[in-house]
Amino acid sequence: MKKRQTIFSSLRKSSNFFKDIKKKLTGVKDPRNQSYITYSCDMLLLMVILKNVCNSETMRGMTNQFNKEVCISNFQTVLGLKNLEELPHYDTINNFLSELNLVEVENIRTYMIKELFKKRCFDNHKINGKDWGVIVDGTGLFCFDKKHCEHCLKRVFRNKETGEVEYMHHVLEAKLVVGNMVLSIGSEFIENESEDFDKQDCELNAFHRLAEKIKKTYNRLPICLLADSLYACEPVFKRCDQYKWNYMIRFKEGSIPSIAREFEALKKIEKENQSETICWVNEIAYKDRKLNVLEYRLLPKWVNKLATLTRSTCTSICKRVTLYQATDYSVIKTTEQITSTNPKLSYKRSA
């Protein structure tokens, strides 16, 4: 209860950051029949926003937590309502969201992120004081035993005897890294456009659509893309070059064999580019560009601790090779310590 009180107290001062937030929430195009409306758009959307702020895991839990006399009074004050006896049930909110155009929600998110940029709230979290770290990764939302809709992705398991099939919905998210928080700045659904499952949508296809959205929405935002080994490929490099984005991409053995071979050969020669935990080789030629490769090793004391989790976790973390053109956020402190004495590891913008 004390946590929720603090949040509502902060909301009363939200005009310092989001002076037009009520106008934005009220201004969405309401898809409901206006003759049967009890709760306004701003009320329903604000409840969803606060559900996430309060880390409420379910819509049912949100209804139970918020429908208290003190919370109702706070909502009434924040929204400037004269009479409010009860907050809306989660079914009412779900029905509203199911009909609402996703663009309306995206516009509110974009407004809030841009306002935080204007207020320079997170400037001290830029990578090397220049670029914003943006993590891109796909995640599963739902899975079904039967086909849910025409946009479902399909996975056929290897056990041919059972013929087991799973239908699912995935989304690709772009998250802005600000300290120990991540803020969503873009979403792109990974879904089928037809019944032809031989031409299923995939994460890389969704990435190019998402990248176009982000560039259009945040045209002048200096970005350093942070991604896993799936993105260590020429189409992604080209897209980053096109948008003048830097990138730091996880690199697994086998992703680009020519780079792996040259890195393994050169690191034996360039002994000055090594420390106890880091080894790097700069300007490895790959097609029309030069890439820098950084290998990060865990010290034995950490390996022993991680070994209690799973063997695969220990193996994958012990040898971490990354294609990068900016400092790896996860090792930024270690990297910064050696850039002053090793100019080769200093920040480099993509060609």
Helices and strands as residue ranges (DSSP letters): H 2-12, G 14-16, H 21-26, G 34-36, H 41-53, H 59-66, H 69-79, H 90-99, H 102-118, G 123-125, E 132-144, E 153-156, E 165-178, E 181-190, G 197-199, H 203-217, E 223-227, G 229-231, H 234-243, E 246-251, H 257-266, G 271-273, E 278-286, E 289-297, H 300-306, H 311-318, E 319-324, G 329-331, H 332-339, G 343-345
